[in-house]
Amino acid sequence: MGLPFREIVTAQELPWAALSGRRLAVDGNNAIYQFLATIRQRDGQPFSDPQGRPTSHLIGLLYRTTSLLAQGVRPVWVFDGKPPDLKAGTLRSRFLVKERAEAEWKEALERGDLETARQKAAQTSRFTRPMAAEAIELLGALGTPTVQAPSEGEAQAAQMAAVGTVWAAASEDYDSLLFGAPRLVRGLAARGKGRDQPAAQVIERDRLLKELGISSEELLLVGLIVGTDFNDGVKGFGPKKALKLAQRHLGWTATLQAAGLQEADVLPVAEIFRSPPVADVPDPVFGPIDEAKVLQLLVDGHGFSSDRIHAALERARRGIERVPPVARDPVRQSLLESFGEGS
């Protein structure tokens, strides 16, 4: 689901070339669910190999990763671990949405409504353990490091950005900001839609807080009031109304009370964002692309086109050779200074 912060967050848009040499902790689950939802046939059926095994996630991973590498960006893919117990309600709701969407997809197919069928099919995506193992194997063959988070991948990505292991967290959701990521990069899915179009949307957390006129704890209050993956929001409060309340600087308890929330009810949720389970991760090591392994996994294993894979890998190699990785990023380095040094 993710935080509905679009209305209150302004991102700085920059060409992806500005991020050349930078390491990004990419929210793997978020990206793969996008692949599974969007990389489908006209009637909504997922792409699959001759044996009927899904391949949409592998198509997306191959082209997203090689495209980033070709542009000099170094992605470190981070995958979810065990979800917090408080996420059970959200996961249950998502399961019910998938079940309902699957029935509506089949009904749309029966009446020949392909547009509705594709829309409903996008909501039925399931990312299984075998698919995750396959994704990690492919990324390893691409020379790209992966990280298995103990719990929420966005929390792990935020921690890696906070200590300078990577330059930023990268996700289409805003949750990393509540987890303390100093920078969030959005727009990976929109990359490459026009050469003159700036595609990278960069949000610097300190700058955002200054623009909104609130503290990090008040940003957390906004999240709790509108609702997160771990708690329901307050009816009648959207992001703008919750922000206006936080901007009154009433303090933690008084703000919750003004929104109609009991402190005891949201404290466990707040602690998930303040102190999430994360792992200490060493500086990521990028290896060479193992073309033979990639071909074995995708061509021999799933019937992909070898010509297209060769072309994608060649573009990635040129980007790797052209742009050396930037040294470990100072955590408090400002946005403009970073772009000046990394370009």
C-alpha positions as a printed Julia matrix, in Angstrom:
343×3 Matrix{Float64}:
   0.0     0.0     0.0
   2.6     2.56    1.05
   2.16    6.01    2.55
  -0.08    8.42    0.59
   2.43   11.28    0.75
   2.3    12.37   -2.87
   0.2    15.46   -2.02
   2.7    16.86    0.48
   6.07   15.78   -0.91
   7.89   17.69   -3.62
  10.74   15.9    -5.35
  13.65   17.4    -7.22
  13.71   15.97  -10.77
  17.09   15.29  -12.29
  18.43   13.28  -15.22
  19.59    9.81  -14.28
  23.07   10.75  -15.45
  23.34   12.86  -12.29
  23.3     9.63  -10.27
  26.13    7.99  -12.23
  28.43    6.07   -9.94
  25.99    6.19   -7.03
  24.75    3.12   -5.2
  21.02    2.81   -4.58
  19.33    0.35   -2.2
  16.4    -0.7    -4.38
  13.21   -1.94   -2.74
  13.12   -5.33   -4.45
   9.64   -6.44   -3.43
   8.15   -3.11   -4.48
   9.79   -3.29   -7.92
   8.97   -6.94   -8.58
   5.3    -6.46   -7.72
   5.32   -3.66  -10.31
   6.83   -6.02  -12.88
   4.24   -8.69  -12.12
   1.42   -6.15  -12.37
   2.49   -4.39  -15.56
   4.44   -6.91  -17.65
   1.43   -8.88  -18.86
  -0.24   -9.89  -22.07
  -3.16   -7.97  -23.55
  -5.76  -10.08  -21.73
  -3.95   -9.76  -18.4
  -2.3   -13.17  -18.47
   1.22  -13.01  -17.0
   4.09  -13.78  -19.32
   5.3   -17.34  -18.83
   7.67  -19.86  -20.38
   6.6   -22.97  -22.37
   6.21  -24.86  -19.09
   3.79  -22.26  -17.77
   6.18  -20.79  -15.2
   5.91  -17.0   -14.71
   8.67  -14.89  -16.24
   7.4   -11.3   -15.85
   9.59  -10.76  -12.78
  12.69  -11.98  -14.64
  11.95   -9.77  -17.67
  11.59   -6.75  -15.41
  14.69   -7.52  -13.35
  16.87   -8.09  -16.4
  15.97   -4.86  -18.16
  15.68   -2.67  -15.04
  19.07   -3.79  -13.73
  20.95   -3.64  -17.03
  19.38   -0.25  -17.79
  20.55    1.16  -14.45
  24.03   -0.28  -14.94
  24.14    1.17  -18.46
  23.45    4.6   -16.98
  26.2     4.18  -14.41
  23.85    3.63  -11.47
  24.78    0.83   -9.04
  21.63   -0.93   -7.73
  21.77   -3.02   -4.55
  18.55   -5.03   -4.44
  17.0    -5.39   -0.98
  14.29   -7.98   -0.29
  11.75   -8.26    2.53
  12.16  -10.7     5.37
   9.58  -11.65    7.99
   6.88   -8.96    8.2
   6.06   -7.43   11.6
   3.05   -8.96   13.33
   1.25   -5.63   13.03
   1.31   -6.0     9.24
  -0.96   -9.06    9.36
  -4.09   -6.98    8.8
  -2.63   -5.3     5.72
  -1.47   -8.62    4.3
  -4.9   -10.13    4.9
  -6.57   -7.2     3.15
  -4.21   -7.56    0.19
  -5.01  -11.28   -0.03
  -8.74  -10.54   -0.14
  -8.2    -7.89   -2.82
  -6.29  -10.42   -4.93
  -9.04  -13.03   -4.55
 -11.76  -10.56   -5.54
  -9.7    -9.21   -8.45
  -9.04  -12.74   -9.73
 -12.77  -13.48   -9.87
 -13.46  -10.17  -11.61
 -10.64  -10.82  -14.08
 -12.15  -14.15  -15.11
 -15.6   -12.57  -15.44
 -14.18   -9.82  -17.68
 -12.45  -12.41  -19.86
 -15.71  -14.34  -20.27
 -17.52  -11.26  -21.58
 -14.57  -10.22  -23.77
 -13.76   -7.03  -21.87
  -9.98   -7.11  -22.26
  -9.36   -3.62  -20.85
 -11.06   -4.48  -17.55
  -9.48   -7.93  -17.58
  -5.99   -6.44  -17.75
  -6.77   -3.92  -14.99
  -8.08   -6.62  -12.67
  -5.29   -9.05  -13.54
  -2.7    -6.51  -12.39
  -4.16   -6.76   -8.88
  -3.7   -10.55   -8.67
   0.11  -10.58   -8.62
   1.83  -13.01   -6.25
   5.56  -13.03   -5.54
   6.45  -16.52   -4.34
   9.56  -17.87   -2.6
  10.72  -19.81   -5.68
  10.39  -16.61   -7.7
  12.41  -14.72   -5.1
  15.17  -17.35   -5.18
  15.23  -17.18   -8.96
  15.41  -13.38   -8.88
  18.37  -13.41   -6.49
  20.16  -15.96   -8.67
  19.69  -13.79  -11.76
  20.9   -10.67   -9.97
  24.0   -12.55   -8.82
  24.72  -13.52  -12.42
  24.4    -9.85  -13.35
  27.12   -9.05  -10.81
  24.65   -7.13   -8.66
  24.62   -7.57   -4.87
  21.44   -8.43   -2.98
  20.51   -8.0     0.67
  18.01  -10.1     2.59
  16.41   -7.85    5.2
  15.42   -9.42    8.52
  12.04   -7.7     8.21
  10.92   -4.72    6.1
  13.08   -4.13    3.04
  12.39   -0.39    3.12
  13.69   -0.2     6.67
  16.86   -2.02    5.63
  17.32    0.27    2.63
  16.84    3.33    4.84
  19.43    2.09    7.32
  21.94    1.45    4.53
  21.42    4.99    3.23
  21.64    6.46    6.73
  25.09    4.97    7.4
  26.43    5.67    3.9
  26.56    2.1     2.59
  24.47    3.41   -0.31
  23.68    6.93   -1.47
  19.91    6.6    -1.24
  16.98    4.26   -0.86
  15.02    3.7    -4.07
  11.32    2.88   -4.04
   8.04    4.12   -5.47
   6.65    4.21   -1.9
   7.48    6.87    0.68
   7.88    4.59    3.71
  11.69    4.84    3.65
  11.37    8.46    4.77
   9.67    7.39    8.01
  12.33    4.75    8.49
  14.95    7.52    8.41
  16.38    7.39    4.89
  18.29   10.66    4.28
  17.43   10.4     0.6
  14.73    8.64   -1.39
  14.87    8.15   -5.16
  11.61    7.53   -7.01
  10.86    7.14  -10.68
  12.74    3.96  -11.54
   9.67    2.72  -13.39
   9.46    5.92  -15.49
  13.1     5.84  -16.56
  13.84    6.02  -20.25
  10.46    7.35  -21.43
  12.13   10.3   -23.09
  15.75   11.31  -23.42
  15.06   14.92  -22.55
  12.75   14.08  -19.65
  14.31   14.16  -16.17
  13.24   10.85  -14.67
  14.94   10.65  -11.29
  12.82   12.11   -8.49
  15.07   12.78   -5.52
  13.72   13.63   -2.08
  16.21   14.8     0.52
  14.67   14.2     3.93
  16.24   17.15    5.78
  15.2    19.51    3.0
  11.68   18.06    3.0
  11.29   18.55    6.75
  12.49   22.15    6.42
  10.05   22.84    3.58
   7.15   21.33    5.52
   8.18   23.09    8.74
   8.05   19.94   10.86
  10.43   17.62   12.71
  11.12   13.97   11.96
   8.81   12.95   14.82
   6.08   15.16   13.41
   6.52   13.51   10.01
   6.0    10.2    11.78
   2.84   11.63   13.34
   1.54   12.51    9.89
   2.14    8.93    8.81
   0.36    7.47   11.82
  -2.63    9.75   11.34
  -3.11    8.99    7.62
  -2.33    5.31    8.13
   0.57    2.97    7.4
   0.97   -0.7     6.56
   0.81   -1.3    10.31
  -2.18    0.8    11.37
  -5.39    2.24    9.97
  -5.54    5.98    9.51
  -8.03    8.32   11.09
 -11.2     8.76    9.08
 -11.41   12.26    7.63
  -7.67   12.88    7.7
  -5.77   13.0     4.44
  -2.09   13.96    4.14
  -2.75   17.73    3.9
  -5.03   17.83    6.94
  -2.65   15.65    8.96
   0.26   17.9     7.97
  -1.61   21.03    9.09
  -2.18   19.4    12.46
   1.5    18.47   12.79
   2.5    22.02   11.85
   0.73   23.27   14.98
   3.59   21.71   17.01
   1.32   20.56   19.81
   3.65   17.79   20.87
   3.4    14.03   20.44
   0.55   13.2    22.82
  -1.57   16.3    22.13
  -1.31   15.81   18.35
  -2.48   12.22   18.6
  -5.35   13.25   20.85
  -6.36   16.03   18.46
  -6.54   13.43   15.69
  -8.57   11.05   17.84
  -5.81    8.48   18.37
  -4.8     6.84   21.62
  -1.07    6.96   22.25
  -1.01    3.39   23.54
  -2.59    2.15   20.31
   0.01    3.66   17.97
   3.14    3.41   20.1
   4.0    -0.11   18.83
   3.65    1.16   15.26
   5.84    4.16   15.98
   8.52    1.86   17.37
   8.54   -0.15   14.12
   9.6     3.03   12.31
  11.94    4.27   15.05
  13.77    0.98   15.72
  13.05   -1.55   12.96
  14.93   -4.85   12.76
  17.8    -4.29   10.32
  21.1    -6.01    9.54
  24.55   -4.45    9.44
  25.57   -4.73    5.8
  29.15   -4.35    4.55
  29.92   -2.17    1.58
  28.38   -3.9    -1.45
  30.71   -5.56   -3.92
  29.75   -5.54   -7.6
  31.13   -8.42   -9.62
  31.51   -8.93  -13.37
  28.5   -10.0   -15.4
  28.47  -13.78  -15.84
  26.97  -13.92  -19.31
  27.02  -17.71  -19.5
  25.05  -17.94  -16.26
  22.52  -15.34  -17.4
  21.99  -17.22  -20.65
  21.64  -20.51  -18.8
  18.99  -19.06  -16.47
  16.97  -17.18  -19.06
  17.55  -18.81  -22.46
  18.02  -22.43  -21.45
  15.76  -22.18  -18.41
  12.89  -20.08  -19.77
  13.25  -19.68  -23.52
  14.24  -16.0   -23.61
  15.68  -14.48  -26.78
  19.47  -14.72  -26.63
  19.89  -11.76  -29.01
  17.97   -9.42  -26.72
  19.89  -10.61  -23.68
  23.25  -10.1   -25.42
  22.23   -6.55  -26.33
  21.09   -5.72  -22.78
  24.27   -7.13  -21.25
  26.47   -5.25  -23.68
  24.8    -1.94  -22.76
  25.3    -2.74  -19.08
  28.99   -3.55  -19.59
  29.62   -0.26  -21.38
  28.02    1.63  -18.5
  30.08   -0.26  -15.91
  33.32    0.42  -17.77
  32.47    4.08  -18.4
  31.45    5.08  -14.87
  33.58    4.05  -11.89
  31.71    3.76   -8.57
  31.8     6.76   -6.26
  33.56    6.19   -2.95
  31.52    5.72    0.23
  29.04    8.58    0.54
  29.27   10.99    3.47
  25.95   10.71    5.27
  25.38   14.44    5.74
  26.57   15.55    2.33
  24.08   17.94    0.78
  22.12   17.07   -2.34
  23.68   19.63   -4.67
  27.21   18.88   -3.43
  26.6    15.2    -4.04
  25.52   15.76   -7.62
  28.49   18.02   -8.2
  30.94   15.34   -7.08
  29.13   12.37   -8.59
  28.46   13.7   -12.08
